Amino acid sequence: MSCLAAFDIPGHRLHADTTSLSGAFEACEADDYDGLEICRGYSKDMRPDLKQVMAGKIVSEQGIPLGSLPLDGNMADSSFNQLTAQLLADTFGERMRQ
């Protein structure tokens, strides 16, 4: 996304989506751990018996990946959409309003 902003490459249509990654993950038990929350959530691969993390991706209208984020296992798509909107606003600033 930084390249789009720096080189003024058009990005009129972007797509953001998430997917779940299920497995026999073990959460970090350290008190000062501030990383991903590995937990049960809405399992998109129909494995509610396994803990999961999520992955979010933003692509251009041509399908070029612009960003990918690891996400907590119970993050809703609506929360990722808000995160994406903020990330785009931080990257593109006023160009987002054009």
Secondary structure, 3 states (H helix, E strand, C coil): CHHHHHCCCCCCCEEEEEEEEEECCCCCCCCCCCCCCCECCCCCCCCCCCEEEEEEEEEECCCCEEEEEEECCCCCHHHHHHHHHHHHHHHHHHHHHC
